[in-house]
Amino acid sequence: MKKIAVLCAAITCLWAAPASADTYVSGSGGFGIIVNSNAIDYETGATFGAAVGAKSEKYRVEGAVNYQSNAVKSVSGIAVKRVHVSVVSVMLNGYMDLIIKDSDFTPYVMAGLGEAKIRSRDKHEETVDNNVFAWQVGTGVGIKTSENVTLDVGYRYLTPAKAMDRVGNKFSISDSNFLIGVRYGL
C-alpha cells in the first residue's frame, strides 16, 4: 500500500509540474556498501536503479526504483556462506541543482522518502521479507555531454527502518551507494 502511495505522489508531482519543466528518464549502476550492523559483516554488492522525473531551472523531482544485493560475510565473527540481503527501494526524490554559470558541471544535493523491501535469503532458500519506511540523502555532479544527455556521478546514503530477522529480532542496515548514471531529457 505504501508503494502505491509513493508512486501516486511521484506521478502527481510529475503531472503537476509546470509547463516549463523538462521531463527525463535516468538509469544508474554502481556498488553499495551495507554498514556493519548487529555484528553482521557484509560484502560490497551491486546496485542498479531507474527513475522518471521533471526538472526546472534548479530543482528536480523524481520517482525512482533501486535494487541492491549484498552477500553476508560473517555473523558475530563466524564466517557464513550463501546468505544474501537485498534491498528494493521505491522513493520520491527531490534535488537541488547548484548551477555554475557557463559550465557543463552541475553539483547537486538530494533527499528522498519512500519504502524499502528488505529480503534476506539463506543457503536453504528460506527468505524473510520486510517492507519498511526508508529515507535517503545524497550528493553528486551532473556532467552535460549533449543537449539531452547528462552523466551523473553521485553518492547516496539510504537507511530503511528496522526490520525483523527469522527469529523476531530487529536489525537495521544502512547503505552507502556510489553510482554512475545517465539522465536523458525527453
Order of alpha helices (4+ residues) and beta strands (2+ residues): alpha-beta-beta-beta-beta-beta-beta-beta-beta-beta-beta-beta-beta
